[in-house]
């Protein structure tokens, strides 16, 4: 009996030693998922904590936690002086924000939707965008104008415009358009830290979409440089260039086309101004074909600018067929759902344009 116990103890000890030598198998940590609205909230929270000059103002941003709950919890944490509810007067509170930026503060000015920024466009363009130039570099204007941009659902003509091309047209502004939660956090932190006015175009339909966040993006020091596009999917057949919500559409279209042997390279612009032309040119030189996709109107749009840049640059000689644009329809947005659906790019439209461009 004693001998068998000794044998058992000895074998147990050896087993433990063997385990210690071999080591336990460590699985990769579970990826953290975060919705776009929470990524924006986290970015503002971290920057408010990091720099006491940062503050947020806009309609319903404080006590109501924001119309889309992007500023949830910030008023309770930072109080009335840094999270400020404003009257319904975009021209007024945008002017206050620009004046605060002149005085050395770093305001985040939220428009409940960028359609309402039309009320304040004089402040955005004439007061914010031009002052650094007109002061010969003496007066910087560190301000972020942010809010949902582009079509939502069922809100008709006056609430469905994409302003990427409007603001991208204006020197003195930086214009960014995030897609994923990681984009949203990294770009908003960069925008808040930037000494220039930044127009930050979100999308209402993306707020509740969850994305995996890399370990790097969970750091308080994580930023994404403004002006750098990202290749979301590698491909060799054709280049799809897009921004905001339509990155999802392009990736879905690329997945369908891959089953037919067509490998699409999908570029998420992230930044409208400055535009990462080098990234687009590099891709076009590889794939020899280009399709641009956006929710805005076709005339003088983001896609039109990309096509012009490619035509004027070295990548033009690499094209095997004319570049194609997929855009919103050239009309004010209808209210009826079936008409609304037909007024915006759908996955089938992207697939059709890719096949047309490739002549297949």
N, C-alpha and C positions, 0 to 999 in steps of 0.2 A: 504493500500500500504506500509506504513512505517513498519507495523507489519510483513508483508511478507518479506521485505528486511532484517529486524532484524533476522527473522527465518533463512533466507538463509545464512546470515553472520555467525550466530551461528553454523549452521550445517557444513558450510565450515571450520570454525575454529576447530570443533570437528574432522572432517575428516583429517585435517592436523595433529592434535595431535595423532590421531590413527595411521597415517602413521609413525609419528616419533617414536611411541612406538614399532610398528611392525618391522620397518627397511626395507630397500629395499633389494630385492633378488640380491645377487652378483654372477654373473656367473664366472667360472674359467677363468683366463686369457688365451687367445689363445696361443697354443703352438708355439714356434718359430721354423721354419724350416730352416735348413742350409745344404748346399751341403758340401761334404767332402773337396773339394778344399778350400772352404771358411773357414772351421774349421781349416785347416792346416795354412792358411794365418793368421787367427786371433791369433792362438797360437804363430806363429813366431813374429807377430807384438807386442803382449803383452810382450813376452820375450825380444825382442830387446829394448822395452821401459823400461822394468824393470831392465835390466842389460847391462851396456855399453860395457861389454866384449863380448857380443854375436854379431856375424856377420854371414852373409850368402855369400857363394861363389859357383860358378858353371857356366855351360854354359847357357847363355841367361837368367840368373836369374834377371838381373837388367833392362836395357833399354827395353827389349822385354817383361818384366813382367813374365818371365818363359815360358818354352815350353808348359806347361799345365796351365799357368796363376795362379799357386799356389802362386807365389810371387808378384802378381799384386799390384801395388801401393807402395811397400816397398822402391824401389829405390828413388822415388820422395819424400818420407817421410824422409828417413835416409841417402840418399846420397851415393857417390862413395866409401867412406871409410868403409861402413858397409854392402853394397849390391854390390858384386863385380862380374863383368863378367869376365870369364876366357877364355883362348884359349882352343881349343879342344885337351886337353891333361890330361886325368884323372890321370895318374901317377904323373904328375906335380902338379896339383892343390890339389890333395888329400895329397900329401907330404907337400905342403905349409900349408894346414889345420892342419895336425898332428903337424907340427912344431909350429904353432900358439898355439895349445892346450898345448904343452910342456911349452910354454912361459907364460901361465896363461890366455889366451883368451879362449872363448867358441864357436868354429866355428860350423856352420851347413854347411856341405859339400853336395851339391846336385849332384847326378848323374842323367843325363837326363833319363836314365833307368839303372836298376841294371845290365843289361847285359853288360854295359860298365864298370861296377866296376871291371870286370876281368882285365882291363888294370891297375887297381890300387890295386889289391888284396894284393900285397906285403906290400903296405902302411897300408892297413886295418888290415892285420893279423900280420905281423912282426913288424911294427912300432907302431901301435895303440894298438892292443889287448895284446901284450906281455910285454909292457914297465913297467907297474905298478908292475908286478911280478918280472921282471928282475932287477928292481931298488929297490927291497925289500920294496916296498910301498912308496918310496920317491917321485916318479914322477907319478902323475895322468895324465890321458889323457881325459879331458872332451870334447868329440867331438860327433857330430851326423852325420852319413852318411845316407842321405834320398833320396828317389826317387821312381818311379814306379817299381814294381816287378811282375814277373809272366807273363802269357800270356795276350796280348791285343787282337787285332783282325786283321788278315790279315797281320801280320808282319814277319811271317815265323820263321825258326829255330833259327837264331842268335839274335832274339829280343823277345823271348817268354818263357824264362826259369824262374823257381821259385827258388830263392836263400835262402829260409828259412832253408832248411837242410844244405846247404853249410856253411852258417855263424853260424847256430845253433850248428854246430859241434865244434866250436872253443872256448876254455876257454879264458876268458879275455874280451869277447864281451857280451853285452846284445843285444837280437834280439827281436824286437816287430813287430807285424803285425795287424794293426787296421782294423776294418770293418766299423763301423758307424762314423758319424761326431763327436759324443761325444767321441768315442774311439780316433779318430784322434787328437782332440784338447787336451784331457787330457793326452794321452800318449806322444805326442810330447813335451808338456810343461815339463813333468817328464824327458824325454830324454835329453832336453836341460839343465835342472838343475842337471842332474846326473854327477858325477865325473868320470864315466867310459865311454869308447867308446860304443855308441849305434848304431846298424844298424836298421834303421827305414824303414820297407818294406811297401810301399803304393801299390795301385792298380789303374792303369790308367782307367779301366772301372768303378771304383767306384767314381772317382773325381766329376762327375756331378750328383751323386745320392743324393737327399735331405733326411734328417733324422730330426725327431723331437729332439730338444735340451731341456733338462730339465732346470729348473730355476737355479739349482745349477751349471750346466755346463756353464752358461753364465757369471759366475764370473771370474774375472782375477786371482783369487787364486785357480781355479779348476784344479786339477791334478788327474790322475789315476795311482796308484802304478804299477810299472813294475813288472811282475811276478804273477799277479792275473788274473785268467780267470773269465768269467762271464757266468752264466746260462741265456741264452736268452729266453728259453722256458722250462717250467717245464713238466716233463713226468714220466711215471712209467714203460713203456714197454721196452725201449731201449735207450741207450745213443749215441748221435751223437756228435763227437768231431771234430772241424774244425777251420779254421781261414781265415781271409780276405774275399774275395768275396764269398767264398763258404758257409759262414754263411747264406747268402741270399738263396742259393740253398737248404741248409738243412732245413731252416724254411719253404720254399715252399713245400718241400717233406713232412715235418711233418704235414703241413696243409692238404695235400692230404691223408696221412695215417690216420690222426685223423678221417676222414669220415668212415674209415674201422675199427675203434675201436683201432687203434695202436697209443699210446701216446708216442711220441719221446721227450726225453730231449735233448735240443740242447745247447752245450757248445761252446762259442766263446773264443778260447784260448787267444787272444790278445797278449800274450807274448810267444815266442818260446823258448827263453833262458833268464832267468830261466823259466822252465816249471812248471805250477801249477798242479803237479801230485795229490796233495791232493783233489783238486776239482773234477778231473776225477775219482779218486778212490771212493770218496763219492757217486758220481752218479752211477757208475757201481755196487756198493754194493746195491744200491736201485733198479736198473732196471735189473741187472743180464745179460745184453747184451751190446756189444760195437761195433760201426762202426766208423772208422775214415775217414775223407773226406779232400782231398787236391788236388791242381792243379799240384803239382810237380810230379816228377818221383817216381816209387814205391821203387826202391832199396835204402836202407839206408835213407829213407825219414822220415818226421815228424811222419807219421802214424806208421811206423816201430818202431820208438823210443817209441811212446806211448804204442804200443802193448807189447814191451819188458818190459817197466816199470810196466805195469799191471801184466804181467806174473811173474815178480820178487817180487811183493808186495802182501799185504794182500787181495787185491780185486780179485786176481786170483781165489781163492776158491769160490767166489760168482758167477762166470760166469757159465751160463747154456749152453753155446755153444761157439765155437771158435770166437774170435774177427775177424772182417772183415775190409779190407782196400778198400777204393774207391780212386783211384789216377788218375793222367794223365797216358797216355799210354807210354810204355818204348821205345819211338822213338824220334828223333829230330822233332820239330813241322813242319808239312806240311804247304804249303802255301794255297792250295785249301780249300775253306770254308767248304765243306762237310767233308773233311778229318780232318780239324782243329776241327770241332765240335765233331767228333768221337775220337779225341785224348785227350779231356778234359772231366772231370766228368759232366754229365748232371743230371737233377732232376730225370729222369727215372732210371738212374744208381743207385742213392741213394735209391730210392724206392725198386728196385730189390734186392739190398744188404741187406736192412732191412728185407725184407720178407724171404730172404734166411737164414739170421742169426736166425730169429724167427721160421723158418721152417713152414711158412704159405703160 
